[in-house]
Amino acid sequence: MNTADPVLATVHAAQRERAAVVLAQPSGQPVPSPCVSLCQMQSDTGWCWGCRRSLNEIANWSSLGTHGQRAVWRAISVRLGHAVDATGAT
């Protein structure tokens, strides 16, 4: 799979939008998993092609708590080239 793949570009655009929505929610809200069921690790970055998480972020997701999960979403946003600050503002 390469980054010019139109399906992957669509998935990543949707993931950027999801990140903005998730990070704009009040911090007490449950945080949805970033998984998009397009699971393949990139050897050059160590991130999943679909959700853009690292293996550690994937493995630890359920034990992170909402603060940690929101931090992962912020990292995903940055990895996708759409920085979102801690308050959800772009």
Residue, then its C-alpha position, 0 to 999 in steps of 0.5 A: m500500500n502506498t501513500a498515493d493510494p486513493v482509498l488510503a487518502t480517503v481513509h486518512a482524510a476521514q481520520r483527520e476529521r474524526a480526530a477534530v471531532v473527538l478532540a473537540q468533545p468535552s474531556g469527560q466523554p468516552v474516547p472512540s478507538p481510532c481503528v479503521s480496520l485497515c491494519q498494516m504496520q509501516s516499516d519506515t514509520g512504525w505506524c499502522w497504515g489505517c489508524r496511524r498508531s504505533l504498536n505501543e499505542i494500539a496495545n495500550w489503548s484500553s489501559l490509557g484512560t481518556h487523557g491518554q487516549r486523547a493524547v493518541w488522537r492528538a498524535i494521530s492528527v499531527r501524523l496526518g498533517h492536521a495539528v490539533d491542540a489540547t483543546g481541539a482547536t486547529 
